[in-house]
Amino acid sequence: MSIATKTGDNGTTALMYGRRVPKNHPRVETYGTVDELNAALGLARATAEHDFVRGNLLAIQKDLIVLMGELCVQPEDLNRYTADGYFSVSAEMTAKLDALVKEIEAQNISFKGWATPGATPNSAALDVARTVCRRAERRVCELKFTGEMRNTEIILYLNRLSDLLWLFARWVETQMKT
């Protein structure tokens, strides 16, 4: 089977369970932005010099696959989605990010006021990922406020992730100084 199915040539795309929507549908914009975030995290991981950053980013990328899967499902299909054994974003996933935030904050990273991205290629990549994460969060909020999304844990997860990415960038910069 070719990757070029041509089913989207008319400007629509398929969600999970075969529902078709326009390619500019807010749901498609949302999971597309999370896909961009995952790619930005891949770049940050590829440029990382520290196993601590690489390993944690890979775990987060795997979480984002779960998040994108859930976003590809219309609310009326969510029961079927979970019945089929797919996972949803959970408080446990957010708690893992909270624990990482605490771990990094306990290491006395150095920063004053606003950070200017670009001190290192890796911290710059992490800052790009952070800004994409914030955009994804805004897209998810749009779904929430239009009734297109039920699981508000996704907002918590992305909010925490953007904080974590900011801290990771500052951690990388602090490691450069030591």
N, C-alpha and C positions, 0 to 999 in steps of 0.2 A: 504494500500500500504506500503510495506517495504521500509526502508531507503536504504537497499541493493538491488539496481535495477539491478546490474551486467552489466549495459550498458557500464561501464568504464573498464571492464575486459580486453579489447583489447588495453588499453593505450590511449584511447581518452576520451574526455568529451564534453558535450553539452554546447554551449553558448546559450544566449537567442535567441529565434526563431529557435531553433533546429539545428543550424550549429554545426558540430562536428569538433574538432581540437585535436591535440595531447596534452596530459596533460602537456607537457613541452613547449607548445606554449608561446611566450612572453606575450600574453594577459592573459593567465591563471596564469603565474608566477606573473603578476602584480596584478590581483585582489586577488590572493592567499596571496600576501604580505600585501595587505590592510586588508584582513581577519585576518592575524597575528597581524597587528596593532590594529584592533578592539579588539582582544582577550587580547593583552597587555594592552589596555586601560581599559578593564574589570577588569583585575588584579589591575591596579592602582586605579580604582574606588573602588574596594572591600577593598583595604588597606587604603583608604583615611579616615582621621579623621575629615576632615572639609567639611561641606556641600557645601561650595564654590567650592571646587575641585570636589566632587561627582556630583553635579548638572551639572556643565559645561562639565565634561567628558561624562556623559550620553547623553547630547545634541550632543556632537561631535560624539559619537558612532552612533547616529541616522543619522547624516550627512554622515557618512562613508557607511551606507547602500545605500544611494543614489549614492555615488561615486562608490561603487562596482557594483551596478546595471548598471550604465552607462558603466563601463569597461567590462561588460559581453556582450556587444553588438558590433558586427562588424560595421565599419563605414557605410557600405552600408545599414544597418538596423536602423540607428539612426533616420531617419524620421519616420519610423514605431513606434519606441520606444516612441518618443515624442507624436505622434498621438494617441498612446494607453494610454496617460496620465501619463507616467513616468516622473520623474523630472531629470534634469541634474544639475551638480555642477554649481553654479552661483556666480557672484561677490558678491551678498548679503551674501552668506555663508562665503566667505573669509572676508568680512567686519565685520562679527560677531567676527571672530578670531582677526582681527586687533583691534577691540574695547576691547577685553579681554587683549590683549598685552598691550595696553595703560593703562588699569585699573590696571594691576599688576605692571607695571613699575612705576606708580604714587604712589605706596605703599612703595617705598624705600626698596625694597628687598636687602639683603646684599649678595654680592659675590665679589670675587677678582679673576681675571684671569680665568684659567680653573677650572671647578668644577670637583671634584672627586665623582662619584656616590657612594651612599651607606650610606649617613648620617642617613637616616631613611628608613624603608621598603617602605614607600610610595614614597619618592623622588627617590629611586632606581628603583621602578616600573615605575615611570614617565620617568626616563632616558632610561630604556629599551624601552619603547614605543617610545621615541624620536628617538632612533637609528633605530627601525623598520620603523618609519615614513620616515626617510631619505632614507632607502633602497627602500621603496615604491615609493618615489619621483624619485629615479634613474630608477626604472622600468618603471614609467610613461614616463620619458624622452626618454627611449628607444622606447616606442610605438610612441611617437611624431616624433622622428627623422627617424623612418622607415615608416611614413605615416599611421600608424595604429590608430591614435587618432586625433580627430579634436578639442576637447574642451581643450584649453590650461589653462583654469581656474583651472583645476584639479592640475596642477603643482603649481600654485599660492597658492591654498588651502593647499596642503601638505607642501609646503615650510613654510607657515605661521604657520601651525599646529606644525611643529617641533620646530620652535622658541617658540611657546606658551608652548609646553611641557617642554622645557628647563626652561622657566620662572616659570611654575608651580612647578617644582622640587625645584628651588631655593626659591620660595615662601613658600613651605612646610618646608624647612630647616630654613628659617627665622622665621616662626611661632614657631618652636621648641625652638628657642633661646629666644623668648619673654615670 
